[in-house]
Amino acid sequence: QVQLAESGGGLVQAGGSLRLSCVASGGTFSNYAMGWFRQAPGQGRQLVARISRTGGGTYYGDSVKGRFTISRDNAKNTLYLQMDSLKPEDTAVYSCAAAPPPDYIMDYWGKGTLVTVSS
């Protein structure tokens, strides 16, 4: 069973950048599709981005397309989310998730890291 730990959140001004990291342990990282999700206060969980096992395939939510980039380093068991041109509406708790084969459903979750974007 894989454990996930996020880092890199914080307070940033609108227009700024942050890079989130998610380190996986206890499993074979390269077997998992991975994703970043976010949840703003009073709102439901939203898919931000998703990446295939090899990193060759990515998907982005409409609200972050062109601003965020998901990537992974399977040698370091680490998932990344580069966030540029941040907006106040990006403020949320960001969590990473792992989707094991064969169904590739997001079954494992980290605790999350808070990103706050000030206007």
LINDA-V487440 format. One record per pair of residues at least 4 apart in sequence whose ideal C-beta (glycine too) atoms are under 7 Angstrom apart, sorted by the first residue. I is the first residue (numbers start at 0). J is the second residue. Records with the same first field share a line. If there is no record, write none. Layout:
I: J  J
This chain:
0: 25  26  107
1: 23  25  26  31  97  107
2: 24  25
3: 21  23  95  97  107  108  109
4: 21  22  109
5: 19  20  21  93  94  95  109  111  112
6: 20  112
7: 17  18  19  20  112
8: 19  93  112  113  114
9: 17
10: 115  117
11: 15  17  85  116
12: 117
13: 85  86  87  116  117  118
14: 84  85
15: 85
16: 82  83  85
17: 82  85  114
18: 79  80  81
19: 79  80  82  93  112
20: 77  79
21: 77  78  95  109
22: 76  77
23: 28  76  97
24: 76
26: 31
28: 73  76
29: 52  73
30: 52  99  100
31: 52  97  98  99
32: 49  50  51  52  98  103
33: 50  71  78  95  96  97
34: 46  48  49  95  96  98  105
35: 47  48  69  80  93  95
36: 44  45  46  47  94  96
37: 45  47  91  92  93
38: 42  43  44  45  91  92
39: 90  91
45: 60
46: 60
47: 60  63  67  80
48: 57  58  59  60  63  67  69  80
49: 57  58
50: 54  56  57  69  71
51: 55  56
54: 70  71
57: 69
59: 63  64  67
63: 67
66: 82  83  84
67: 80  81  82
68: 81
69: 79  80
70: 79
71: 77  78  79
72: 77
78: 95
80: 93
82: 89
85: 89  116
86: 116
87: 116  117  118
89: 114  116
90: 114  115  116
91: 114
92: 111  113
93: 111  112  114
94: 108  109  111
95: 109
96: 105  107  108
97: 105  106  107
98: 103  104  105  106
99: 106
